[in-house]
Amino acid sequence: MTTTIQQRSSANVWQRFCEWVTSTDNRLYVGWFGVLMIPTLLSATICFIIAFIAAPPVDIDGIREP
């Protein structure tokens, strides 16, 4: 029985990340725009949800006196 050992390239973490981002072999292509967009959208969504929940009630009709 023979065993083949595959050596990983000695590229550092940043180099491997850059190759993964720019690789078109991935199932979902992220790209550099996606690297910036995905965390930004996640934080904006969380901020919007928190602000929506924490917002004070508003009298839209203006019926009640202040």
PyMOL Python script that loads the backbone (N, CA, C, O; Angstrom):
from pymol import cmd

cmd.read_pdbstr("""\
ATOM      1  N   MET A   1       0.835  -1.159   0.000  1.00  0.00           N
ATOM      2  CA  MET A   1       0.000   0.000   0.000  1.00  0.00           C
ATOM      3  C   MET A   1       0.894   1.240   0.000  1.00  0.00           C
ATOM      4  O   MET A   1       1.789   1.383   0.833  1.00  0.00           O
ATOM      5  N   THR A   2       0.636   2.097  -0.919  1.00  0.00           N
ATOM      6  CA  THR A   2       1.452   3.309  -1.009  1.00  0.00           C
ATOM      7  C   THR A   2       0.617   4.510  -0.605  1.00  0.00           C
ATOM      8  O   THR A   2      -0.583   4.581  -0.870  1.00  0.00           O
ATOM      9  N   THR A   3       1.270   5.424   0.027  1.00  0.00           N
ATOM     10  CA  THR A   3       0.601   6.642   0.474  1.00  0.00           C
ATOM     11  C   THR A   3       1.267   7.834  -0.172  1.00  0.00           C
ATOM     12  O   THR A   3       2.492   7.958  -0.167  1.00  0.00           O
ATOM     13  N   THR A   4       0.465   8.695  -0.718  1.00  0.00           N
ATOM     14  CA  THR A   4       0.993   9.905  -1.335  1.00  0.00           C
ATOM     15  C   THR A   4       0.727  11.072  -0.397  1.00  0.00           C
ATOM     16  O   THR A   4      -0.405  11.306   0.026  1.00  0.00           O
ATOM     17  N   ILE A   5       1.773  11.785  -0.088  1.00  0.00           N
ATOM     18  CA  ILE A   5       1.648  12.950   0.780  1.00  0.00           C
ATOM     19  C   ILE A   5       1.723  14.190  -0.088  1.00  0.00           C
ATOM     20  O   ILE A   5       2.683  14.397  -0.831  1.00  0.00           O
ATOM     21  N   GLN A   6       0.707  14.994   0.021  1.00  0.00           N
ATOM     22  CA  GLN A   6       0.672  16.220  -0.764  1.00  0.00           C
ATOM     23  C   GLN A   6       1.155  17.363   0.108  1.00  0.00           C
ATOM     24  O   GLN A   6       0.597  17.628   1.173  1.00  0.00           O
ATOM     25  N   GLN A   7       2.193  18.033  -0.351  1.00  0.00           N
ATOM     26  CA  GLN A   7       2.724  19.151   0.406  1.00  0.00           C
ATOM     27  C   GLN A   7       1.952  20.411   0.051  1.00  0.00           C
ATOM     28  O   GLN A   7       1.656  20.682  -1.112  1.00  0.00           O
ATOM     29  N   ARG A   8       1.642  21.158   1.076  1.00  0.00           N
ATOM     30  CA  ARG A   8       1.007  22.452   0.842  1.00  0.00           C
ATOM     31  C   ARG A   8       2.069  23.434   0.420  1.00  0.00           C
ATOM     32  O   ARG A   8       3.224  23.360   0.840  1.00  0.00           O
ATOM     33  N   SER A   9       1.654  24.343  -0.410  1.00  0.00           N
ATOM     34  CA  SER A   9       2.605  25.372  -0.805  1.00  0.00           C
ATOM     35  C   SER A   9       2.951  26.213   0.415  1.00  0.00           C
ATOM     36  O   SER A   9       2.136  26.380   1.322  1.00  0.00           O
ATOM     37  N   SER A  10       4.135  26.723   0.423  1.00  0.00           N
ATOM     38  CA  SER A  10       4.592  27.480   1.587  1.00  0.00           C
ATOM     39  C   SER A  10       4.136  28.935   1.524  1.00  0.00           C
ATOM     40  O   SER A  10       4.727  29.811   2.156  1.00  0.00           O
ATOM     41  N   ALA A  11       3.092  29.177   0.763  1.00  0.00           N
ATOM     42  CA  ALA A  11       2.566  30.544   0.665  1.00  0.00           C
ATOM     43  C   ALA A  11       1.953  30.941   2.001  1.00  0.00           C
ATOM     44  O   ALA A  11       1.368  30.114   2.700  1.00  0.00           O
ATOM     45  N   ASN A  12       2.092  32.187   2.338  1.00  0.00           N
ATOM     46  CA  ASN A  12       1.536  32.648   3.605  1.00  0.00           C
ATOM     47  C   ASN A  12       0.019  32.780   3.510  1.00  0.00           C
ATOM     48  O   ASN A  12      -0.567  32.592   2.444  1.00  0.00           O
ATOM     49  N   VAL A  13      -0.590  33.097   4.608  1.00  0.00           N
ATOM     50  CA  VAL A  13      -2.050  33.145   4.679  1.00  0.00           C
ATOM     51  C   VAL A  13      -2.618  34.199   3.738  1.00  0.00           C
ATOM     52  O   VAL A  13      -3.636  33.959   3.089  1.00  0.00           O
ATOM     53  N   TRP A  14      -1.985  35.349   3.654  1.00  0.00           N
ATOM     54  CA  TRP A  14      -2.482  36.419   2.788  1.00  0.00           C
ATOM     55  C   TRP A  14      -2.437  36.005   1.322  1.00  0.00           C
ATOM     56  O   TRP A  14      -3.363  36.298   0.566  1.00  0.00           O
ATOM     57  N   GLN A  15      -1.386  35.340   0.923  1.00  0.00           N
ATOM     58  CA  GLN A  15      -1.258  34.896  -0.467  1.00  0.00           C
ATOM     59  C   GLN A  15      -2.336  33.873  -0.809  1.00  0.00           C
ATOM     60  O   GLN A  15      -2.929  33.928  -1.887  1.00  0.00           O
ATOM     61  N   ARG A  16      -2.591  32.937   0.108  1.00  0.00           N
ATOM     62  CA  ARG A  16      -3.645  31.946  -0.135  1.00  0.00           C
ATOM     63  C   ARG A  16      -5.018  32.610  -0.197  1.00  0.00           C
ATOM     64  O   ARG A  16      -5.860  32.221  -1.005  1.00  0.00           O
ATOM     65  N   PHE A  17      -5.246  33.614   0.658  1.00  0.00           N
ATOM     66  CA  PHE A  17      -6.517  34.340   0.632  1.00  0.00           C
ATOM     67  C   PHE A  17      -6.696  35.076  -0.688  1.00  0.00           C
ATOM     68  O   PHE A  17      -7.779  35.057  -1.273  1.00  0.00           O
ATOM     69  N   CYS A  18      -5.631  35.726  -1.157  1.00  0.00           N
ATOM     70  CA  CYS A  18      -5.697  36.445  -2.437  1.00  0.00           C
ATOM     71  C   CYS A  18      -5.991  35.491  -3.587  1.00  0.00           C
ATOM     72  O   CYS A  18      -6.763  35.817  -4.489  1.00  0.00           O
ATOM     73  N   GLU A  19      -5.381  34.322  -3.554  1.00  0.00           N
ATOM     74  CA  GLU A  19      -5.637  33.337  -4.609  1.00  0.00           C
ATOM     75  C   GLU A  19      -7.074  32.830  -4.547  1.00  0.00           C
ATOM     76  O   GLU A  19      -7.698  32.608  -5.585  1.00  0.00           O
ATOM     77  N   TRP A  20      -7.603  32.646  -3.332  1.00  0.00           N
ATOM     78  CA  TRP A  20      -8.975  32.174  -3.194  1.00  0.00           C
ATOM     79  C   TRP A  20      -9.973  33.217  -3.688  1.00  0.00           C
ATOM     80  O   TRP A  20     -10.962  32.874  -4.336  1.00  0.00           O
ATOM     81  N   VAL A  21      -9.717  34.488  -3.383  1.00  0.00           N
ATOM     82  CA  VAL A  21     -10.636  35.556  -3.787  1.00  0.00           C
ATOM     83  C   VAL A  21     -10.662  35.699  -5.299  1.00  0.00           C
ATOM     84  O   VAL A  21     -11.729  35.865  -5.889  1.00  0.00           O
ATOM     85  N   THR A  22      -9.510  35.637  -5.921  1.00  0.00           N
ATOM     86  CA  THR A  22      -9.438  35.874  -7.361  1.00  0.00           C
ATOM     87  C   THR A  22      -9.629  34.610  -8.192  1.00  0.00           C
ATOM     88  O   THR A  22      -9.638  34.679  -9.421  1.00  0.00           O
ATOM     89  N   SER A  23      -9.782  33.459  -7.542  1.00  0.00           N
ATOM     90  CA  SER A  23      -9.950  32.211  -8.280  1.00  0.00           C
ATOM     91  C   SER A  23     -11.369  32.107  -8.835  1.00  0.00           C
ATOM     92  O   SER A  23     -12.343  32.387  -8.135  1.00  0.00           O
ATOM     93  N   THR A  24     -11.471  31.708 -10.083  1.00  0.00           N
ATOM     94  CA  THR A  24     -12.791  31.500 -10.688  1.00  0.00           C
ATOM     95  C   THR A  24     -13.225  30.044 -10.581  1.00  0.00           C
ATOM     96  O   THR A  24     -14.268  29.671 -11.117  1.00  0.00           O
ATOM     97  N   ASP A  25     -12.436  29.213  -9.895  1.00  0.00           N
ATOM     98  CA  ASP A  25     -12.797  27.807  -9.715  1.00  0.00           C
ATOM     99  C   ASP A  25     -13.762  27.605  -8.554  1.00  0.00           C
ATOM    100  O   ASP A  25     -14.292  26.507  -8.379  1.00  0.00           O
ATOM    101  N   ASN A  26     -13.997  28.638  -7.765  1.00  0.00           N
ATOM    102  CA  ASN A  26     -14.909  28.524  -6.628  1.00  0.00           C
ATOM    103  C   ASN A  26     -16.338  28.368  -7.121  1.00  0.00           C
ATOM    104  O   ASN A  26     -16.680  28.791  -8.225  1.00  0.00           O
ATOM    105  N   ARG A  27     -17.157  27.761  -6.296  1.00  0.00           N
ATOM    106  CA  ARG A  27     -18.564  27.609  -6.646  1.00  0.00           C
ATOM    107  C   ARG A  27     -19.260  28.967  -6.705  1.00  0.00           C
ATOM    108  O   ARG A  27     -20.119  29.201  -7.554  1.00  0.00           O
ATOM    109  N   LEU A  28     -18.876  29.854  -5.794  1.00  0.00           N
ATOM    110  CA  LEU A  28     -19.421  31.203  -5.766  1.00  0.00           C
ATOM    111  C   LEU A  28     -18.255  32.171  -5.834  1.00  0.00           C
ATOM    112  O   LEU A  28     -17.408  32.190  -4.941  1.00  0.00           O
ATOM    113  N   TYR A  29     -18.207  32.970  -6.880  1.00  0.00           N
ATOM    114  CA  TYR A  29     -17.105  33.915  -7.047  1.00  0.00           C
ATOM    115  C   TYR A  29     -17.341  35.112  -6.143  1.00  0.00           C
ATOM    116  O   TYR A  29     -18.369  35.780  -6.243  1.00  0.00           O
ATOM    117  N   VAL A  30     -16.387  35.381  -5.261  1.00  0.00           N
ATOM    118  CA  VAL A  30     -16.524  36.475  -4.303  1.00  0.00           C
ATOM    119  C   VAL A  30     -15.930  37.746  -4.878  1.00  0.00           C
ATOM    120  O   VAL A  30     -16.621  38.760  -4.967  1.00  0.00           O
ATOM    121  N   GLY A  31     -14.690  37.716  -5.263  1.00  0.00           N
ATOM    122  CA  GLY A  31     -14.023  38.894  -5.808  1.00  0.00           C
ATOM    123  C   GLY A  31     -13.722  39.910  -4.723  1.00  0.00           C
ATOM    124  O   GLY A  31     -14.190  39.794  -3.590  1.00  0.00           O
ATOM    125  N   TRP A  32     -12.931  40.908  -5.092  1.00  0.00           N
ATOM    126  CA  TRP A  32     -12.543  41.923  -4.107  1.00  0.00           C
ATOM    127  C   TRP A  32     -13.725  42.799  -3.718  1.00  0.00           C
ATOM    128  O   TRP A  32     -13.792  43.281  -2.587  1.00  0.00           O
ATOM    129  N   PHE A  33     -14.657  43.010  -4.643  1.00  0.00           N
ATOM    130  CA  PHE A  33     -15.853  43.775  -4.299  1.00  0.00           C
ATOM    131  C   PHE A  33     -16.673  43.037  -3.249  1.00  0.00           C
ATOM    132  O   PHE A  33     -17.220  43.653  -2.333  1.00  0.00           O
ATOM    133  N   GLY A  34     -16.756  41.729  -3.384  1.00  0.00           N
ATOM    134  CA  GLY A  34     -17.486  40.923  -2.408  1.00  0.00           C
ATOM    135  C   GLY A  34     -16.823  40.906  -1.048  1.00  0.00           C
ATOM    136  O   GLY A  34     -17.504  40.838  -0.024  1.00  0.00           O
ATOM    137  N   VAL A  35     -15.490  40.965  -1.025  1.00  0.00           N
ATOM    138  CA  VAL A  35     -14.765  40.999   0.246  1.00  0.00           C
ATOM    139  C   VAL A  35     -15.148  42.251   1.024  1.00  0.00           C
ATOM    140  O   VAL A  35     -15.242  42.218   2.251  1.00  0.00           O
ATOM    141  N   LEU A  36     -15.367  43.343   0.323  1.00  0.00           N
ATOM    142  CA  LEU A  36     -15.784  44.578   0.987  1.00  0.00           C
ATOM    143  C   LEU A  36     -17.296  44.634   1.202  1.00  0.00           C
ATOM    144  O   LEU A  36     -17.759  45.145   2.221  1.00  0.00           O
ATOM    145  N   MET A  37     -18.061  44.114   0.252  1.00  0.00           N
ATOM    146  CA  MET A  37     -19.509  44.249   0.295  1.00  0.00           C
ATOM    147  C   MET A  37     -20.159  43.354   1.350  1.00  0.00           C
ATOM    148  O   MET A  37     -21.060  43.803   2.059  1.00  0.00           O
ATOM    149  N   ILE A  38     -19.726  42.114   1.467  1.00  0.00           N
ATOM    150  CA  ILE A  38     -20.400  41.163   2.361  1.00  0.00           C
ATOM    151  C   ILE A  38     -20.366  41.621   3.820  1.00  0.00           C
ATOM    152  O   ILE A  38     -21.423  41.660   4.449  1.00  0.00           O
ATOM    153  N   PRO A  39     -19.206  41.969   4.392  1.00  0.00           N
ATOM    154  CA  PRO A  39     -19.232  42.443   5.788  1.00  0.00           C
ATOM    155  C   PRO A  39     -19.972  43.770   5.956  1.00  0.00           C
ATOM    156  O   PRO A  39     -20.600  44.007   6.988  1.00  0.00           O
ATOM    157  N   THR A  40     -19.898  44.634   4.942  1.00  0.00           N
ATOM    158  CA  THR A  40     -20.596  45.917   5.025  1.00  0.00           C
ATOM    159  C   THR A  40     -22.106  45.708   5.050  1.00  0.00           C
ATOM    160  O   THR A  40     -22.806  46.330   5.849  1.00  0.00           O
ATOM    161  N   LEU A  41     -22.610  44.840   4.185  1.00  0.00           N
ATOM    162  CA  LEU A  41     -24.048  44.568   4.169  1.00  0.00           C
ATOM    163  C   LEU A  41     -24.514  43.893   5.451  1.00  0.00           C
ATOM    164  O   LEU A  41     -25.599  44.189   5.951  1.00  0.00           O
ATOM    165  N   LEU A  42     -23.702  42.988   5.983  1.00  0.00           N
ATOM    166  CA  LEU A  42     -24.074  42.330   7.233  1.00  0.00           C
ATOM    167  C   LEU A  42     -24.163  43.326   8.387  1.00  0.00           C
ATOM    168  O   LEU A  42     -25.115  43.301   9.166  1.00  0.00           O
ATOM    169  N   SER A  43     -23.172  44.194   8.489  1.00  0.00           N
ATOM    170  CA  SER A  43     -23.202  45.170   9.583  1.00  0.00           C
ATOM    171  C   SER A  43     -24.325  46.190   9.384  1.00  0.00           C
ATOM    172  O   SER A  43     -24.945  46.609  10.362  1.00  0.00           O
ATOM    173  N   ALA A  44     -24.601  46.596   8.149  1.00  0.00           N
ATOM    174  CA  ALA A  44     -25.695  47.532   7.891  1.00  0.00           C
ATOM    175  C   ALA A  44     -27.046  46.897   8.211  1.00  0.00           C
ATOM    176  O   ALA A  44     -27.931  47.563   8.749  1.00  0.00           O
ATOM    177  N   THR A  45     -27.208  45.628   7.888  1.00  0.00           N
ATOM    178  CA  THR A  45     -28.460  44.930   8.182  1.00  0.00           C
ATOM    179  C   THR A  45     -28.679  44.807   9.683  1.00  0.00           C
ATOM    180  O   THR A  45     -29.782  45.043  10.175  1.00  0.00           O
ATOM    181  N   ILE A  46     -27.632  44.438  10.409  1.00  0.00           N
ATOM    182  CA  ILE A  46     -27.741  44.319  11.865  1.00  0.00           C
ATOM    183  C   ILE A  46     -28.060  45.674  12.488  1.00  0.00           C
ATOM    184  O   ILE A  46     -28.895  45.766  13.388  1.00  0.00           O
ATOM    185  N   CYS A  47     -27.401  46.719  12.012  1.00  0.00           N
ATOM    186  CA  CYS A  47     -27.645  48.070  12.530  1.00  0.00           C
ATOM    187  C   CYS A  47     -29.085  48.505  12.248  1.00  0.00           C
ATOM    188  O   CYS A  47     -29.724  49.106  13.112  1.00  0.00           O
ATOM    189  N   PHE A  48     -29.598  48.213  11.068  1.00  0.00           N
ATOM    190  CA  PHE A  48     -30.970  48.581  10.715  1.00  0.00           C
ATOM    191  C   PHE A  48     -31.973  47.852  11.597  1.00  0.00           C
ATOM    192  O   PHE A  48     -32.943  48.449  12.064  1.00  0.00           O
ATOM    193  N   ILE A  49     -31.742  46.569  11.824  1.00  0.00           N
ATOM    194  CA  ILE A  49     -32.669  45.788  12.650  1.00  0.00           C
ATOM    195  C   ILE A  49     -32.677  46.306  14.084  1.00  0.00           C
ATOM    196  O   ILE A  49     -33.740  46.445  14.689  1.00  0.00           O
ATOM    197  N   ILE A  50     -31.498  46.592  14.630  1.00  0.00           N
ATOM    198  CA  ILE A  50     -31.419  47.120  15.994  1.00  0.00           C
ATOM    199  C   ILE A  50     -32.100  48.484  16.078  1.00  0.00           C
ATOM    200  O   ILE A  50     -32.824  48.753  17.036  1.00  0.00           O
ATOM    201  N   ALA A  51     -31.877  49.345  15.088  1.00  0.00           N
ATOM    202  CA  ALA A  51     -32.498  50.670  15.097  1.00  0.00           C
ATOM    203  C   ALA A  51     -34.014  50.568  14.950  1.00  0.00           C
ATOM    204  O   ALA A  51     -34.747  51.343  15.564  1.00  0.00           O
ATOM    205  N   PHE A  52     -34.486  49.627  14.150  1.00  0.00           N
ATOM    206  CA  PHE A  52     -35.925  49.447  13.953  1.00  0.00           C
ATOM    207  C   PHE A  52     -36.591  48.984  15.241  1.00  0.00           C
ATOM    208  O   PHE A  52     -37.690  49.430  15.571  1.00  0.00           O
ATOM    209  N   ILE A  53     -35.930  48.091  15.968  1.00  0.00           N
ATOM    210  CA  ILE A  53     -36.485  47.583  17.224  1.00  0.00           C
ATOM    211  C   ILE A  53     -36.421  48.648  18.321  1.00  0.00           C
ATOM    212  O   ILE A  53     -37.352  48.779  19.115  1.00  0.00           O
ATOM    213  N   ALA A  54     -35.329  49.403  18.363  1.00  0.00           N
ATOM    214  CA  ALA A  54     -35.118  50.366  19.446  1.00  0.00           C
ATOM    215  C   ALA A  54     -35.794  51.714  19.203  1.00  0.00           C
ATOM    216  O   ALA A  54     -35.767  52.573  20.084  1.00  0.00           O
ATOM    217  N   ALA A  55     -36.393  51.921  18.046  1.00  0.00           N
ATOM    218  CA  ALA A  55     -37.000  53.222  17.729  1.00  0.00           C
ATOM    219  C   ALA A  55     -38.212  53.484  18.621  1.00  0.00           C
ATOM    220  O   ALA A  55     -38.962  52.562  18.941  1.00  0.00           O
ATOM    221  N   PRO A  56     -38.400  54.730  19.018  1.00  0.00           N
ATOM    222  CA  PRO A  56     -39.572  55.052  19.848  1.00  0.00           C
ATOM    223  C   PRO A  56     -40.841  55.043  18.998  1.00  0.00           C
ATOM    224  O   PRO A  56     -40.770  55.213  17.781  1.00  0.00           O
ATOM    225  N   PRO A  57     -41.991  54.847  19.620  1.00  0.00           N
ATOM    226  CA  PRO A  57     -43.238  54.859  18.862  1.00  0.00           C
ATOM    227  C   PRO A  57     -43.526  56.254  18.296  1.00  0.00           C
ATOM    228  O   PRO A  57     -43.203  57.270  18.912  1.00  0.00           O
ATOM    229  N   VAL A  58     -44.134  56.278  17.120  1.00  0.00           N
ATOM    230  CA  VAL A  58     -44.408  57.541  16.440  1.00  0.00           C
ATOM    231  C   VAL A  58     -45.906  57.641  16.177  1.00  0.00           C
ATOM    232  O   VAL A  58     -46.537  56.672  15.755  1.00  0.00           O
ATOM    233  N   ASP A  59     -46.466  58.819  16.430  1.00  0.00           N
ATOM    234  CA  ASP A  59     -47.879  59.073  16.159  1.00  0.00           C
ATOM    235  C   ASP A  59     -47.998  59.604  14.731  1.00  0.00           C
ATOM    236  O   ASP A  59     -47.813  60.797  14.491  1.00  0.00           O
ATOM    237  N   ILE A  60     -48.302  58.729  13.801  1.00  0.00           N
ATOM    238  CA  ILE A  60     -48.337  59.107  12.389  1.00  0.00           C
ATOM    239  C   ILE A  60     -49.532  60.016  12.088  1.00  0.00           C
ATOM    240  O   ILE A  60     -49.406  60.966  11.315  1.00  0.00           O
ATOM    241  N   ASP A  61     -50.675  59.734  12.685  1.00  0.00           N
ATOM    242  CA  ASP A  61     -51.887  60.496  12.392  1.00  0.00           C
ATOM    243  C   ASP A  61     -51.902  61.865  13.059  1.00  0.00           C
ATOM    244  O   ASP A  61     -52.626  62.752  12.607  1.00  0.00           O
ATOM    245  N   GLY A  62     -51.141  62.059  14.095  1.00  0.00           N
ATOM    246  CA  GLY A  62     -51.120  63.337  14.798  1.00  0.00           C
ATOM    247  C   GLY A  62     -52.353  63.578  15.636  1.00  0.00           C
ATOM    248  O   GLY A  62     -52.699  64.727  15.912  1.00  0.00           O
ATOM    249  N   ILE A  63     -53.025  62.515  16.045  1.00  0.00           N
ATOM    250  CA  ILE A  63     -54.274  62.645  16.799  1.00  0.00           C
ATOM    251  C   ILE A  63     -53.994  63.027  18.253  1.00  0.00           C
ATOM    252  O   ILE A  63     -54.664  63.899  18.807  1.00  0.00           O
ATOM    253  N   ARG A  64     -53.044  62.402  18.848  1.00  0.00           N
ATOM    254  CA  ARG A  64     -52.766  62.631  20.267  1.00  0.00           C
ATOM    255  C   ARG A  64     -51.999  63.932  20.482  1.00  0.00           C
ATOM    256  O   ARG A  64     -51.203  64.357  19.645  1.00  0.00           O
ATOM    257  N   GLU A  65     -52.262  64.540  21.616  1.00  0.00           N
ATOM    258  CA  GLU A  65     -51.533  65.765  21.958  1.00  0.00           C
ATOM    259  C   GLU A  65     -50.188  65.400  22.575  1.00  0.00           C
ATOM    260  O   GLU A  65     -50.049  64.346  23.196  1.00  0.00           O
ATOM    261  N   PRO A  66     -49.211  66.265  22.404  1.00  0.00           N
ATOM    262  CA  PRO A  66     -47.888  65.954  22.969  1.00  0.00           C
ATOM    263  C   PRO A  66     -47.851  66.014  24.480  1.00  0.00           C
ATOM    264  O   PRO A  66     -46.804  65.776  25.082  1.00  0.00           O
TER     265      PRO A  66
END
""", "prot")
cmd.dss("prot")
cmd.show_as("cartoon", "prot")
cmd.util.cbc("prot")
cmd.orient("prot")
